[in-house]
Amino acid sequence: MSESRGPAGPRVLPSPAVAETVPYGGGQQPSAATRPTHDGGHSRADALDETLPAAPGDSNPGQGAKVGRFEVLERVGSGGMGVVYRAYDPELHREVALKLLKAGRSVGKAAVKRRKRLLREARAMAQLSHPNVIPVYDVGEYGDGLYVAMEFVLGLDARAWLKAENPPWRRTLGVFRAAGRGLAAAHTAGLVHRDFKPANVLVGDDGRVRVLDFGLARAMVDGPESLQEGEEEPLPHDAELERNWSETLTADGTILGTPIYMAPEQYAGKVADARSDQYSYCLALYEALYRRLPFRGKSVKEQARAKYKGEVRETPRSTQVPRRLYEVLRRGLSPRPDDRFPSMPDLLRELRTVQQDNADPPIPWRAWAAVCGVVAVTAGLVVAAGASRPEPELPAPVCPGPAEALAGAWDPQLREQTRLTFVDSGVAGAEDRFREVEQRLDERTTEWTALYERTCHSAGATDRARRLHQARLACLERHRSELREFVSSLAEPSAVVVHRAASAALGLPSLEDCEDEAGLLLADERDAGRLQHTAELDRAIGRARALRTTGRPDVARTEIDAVVEQAGVEDLRPVTGRALLERAHLHRSTGDLAAAELDLRAAYFNAVADRRARVAATAAVGLVDVLSALGRTDDALAWSAHARAHIGALEPAAALDAALRQALAHVGRAETDSAVQGEPPPATEPEPEPEP
């Protein structure tokens, strides 16, 4: 389904009452009966809906009503568990998704027990913090039911995303691997989802994948499950299957999962565990990859019977999905839990291996880098061939000279072209502004050239030295590319561009990341084979930065949004972190502090999960600045401790340290301004220092 936005609203999704009860049909458009309306008549992009129609008699607070401390803004969806609203948190100044859970039909002690179970499950969710799990902010009572306040996410659920994008298998696997990391984190925390399905996976507009509604399916149950965890029971006969299937579909409040995605043991009434989630996950991933369900049958009951027999369908003949991936999913779909992978991390390791083993072959990141490699290999062959006699020490590999390396980025021809475009712009003082830009770009290229020449003459003989050499050249190329994108952005200068260009040139990212040996070696080890996927996206980040800093935020937003989405679905975490940082700076520059905070938090947790200390430090410094601008000085000081911890582990980190001190100065100013009801402090922008 193509995305649809109202004038001020997020994407709208197909009706969950239909979408989650029929098999996925590839790229088919929803029927007229289920197609969403442009006025938001169906559920919105937070996708917190469930699969059954809402029961009558639910509490229905109108716009402006208070639920706990939250102010209701609008209703965005309803489902079997309750109704979802977009709401505002006046204490933390952010929008939330507010799910009002149904009271159920139980009464007396059963109702009390049910409410306690709901509170326990929801509070357990609130303790879980992971980039791929939707955060729960608050839980409380409302009328006869309960509410759960969660992050409000703009985007699409996985089913709608698959229909809208029709992605290749690598992108699909990237999204589901991210969702799998969320499941694994929940299992580590002792939570079981029990209802994993595409509708419970969100692909956010920020590129991040999130899983939601952990444990709520079981918490909604009015009665106990029939078996205790660990008990053995033979696979049911047809009569038992028909009885369990009927109960699962018809007993109000006792559904423990969406039938299509349930594991066989759930039909038998057993307590679901992490292996049940693994089964549902593999079923959903099979469906997403092959555009059909893994079990034959015209009815869901026939498919359930095939599950018990382990009759997983063979792959379509025309598929490009590797055979090894099918074998991994087949094991995850074993009818007996003990035959599946021991845990989600074990399954995810297999999926990662498949994706890496089937990556496109890497291409040279720069022709002259390949020249250096050829020289190094040739030197090695000479040494090997002449090992029987002593040879004089061979010279270090020779890279092209700095002038050649900087050609097309900042060379004499571009210098003169840029000067003429400034002069021809007719803007008063344009030539003086160009001289300022020229001076700052010359300073940058002098710094770049010094590190480049040092790198070219220090390839080294050990494996570590060679890896460091190549990683540093790649880092320098990224900065060279960013310089080129910046100069290109000056080709048609408006008055705004002319006057902002010098300060924008001064804001080009520091080269400290290219001298961070630990970060370079980590990146070289983990990013091998993915350079071709990241190079173009890094160039797009550079374009977005240049557009933002020279006063063209709308065009920059289009550019960076595309990078965030593509990097997220392809599971390119380093690029995702850098793109989120750039988009946060864009939000900060346009005054959207709430959006800046969300992107900085996402960038921080993305970096922590991927062990990218420099990106994490940059995001933490940004949060100190943004939170102080929001007047939340206590939160800003708390984040300064995170920033300081990361900065302390980096070498070099002078630029980050200076940015943190500047942000902390703004915190002090914010406290003073708050006392006299003054204005928020001006922005400080700790420039992202990307890691390879």
ABEGO torsion letter per residue (X at the ends): XBBBBBAABBBBBBBAAAAAABBBAEABBBBAAABBBAAGABBBAAGABBABBBBBGBBBBBBGBBBEABBBABBAEBBAAEBBBBBBBAAAGBBBBBBBBBAEABBEAAAAAAAAAAAAAAAAAAABBBAABBBBABBBBBEABBBBBBBBBBEBBAAAAAAAAGBBAAAAAAAAAAAAAAAAAAAAAGBBAGABBAAABBBBAAGBBBBBGBGAAAAABABBBABBBGBBBBBBBAAAAAAAAAAAAABBGABAEBAAABBAAAAAGBBBBAAAAAAAAAAAAAAAAAGBBABBEABAAAAAAAAAAGBBBBBBAABABBAAAAAAAAAAABABAAABBABAAAAAAAAAAAAAAABBBBBBABAAAAAAAAAAAAAAAAAAAAAABBBBBBBBBBBBBAAAAABGABBAAAAAAAAAAAAAAGBBGAAAAAAAAAAAAAAAAAAAAAAAAAAAAAAEABAAAAAAAAAAAAAAAAAAAAAAAAAAAAABBBAAAAAAAAAAAAABBBAAAAABAAAAAAAAAAABGAAAAAAAAAAAAAAAAAAAAAGBAAAAAAAAAAAAAAAAAAGBAAAAAAAAAAAAAAAAAAGBAAAAAAAAAAAAAAAAAAGBAAAAAAAAAAAAAAAAAAGBAAAAAAAAAAAAAAAAABOBAAAAAAAAAAAAAAAAAAAAAAAAGBBBBBBBBBBBBBBX
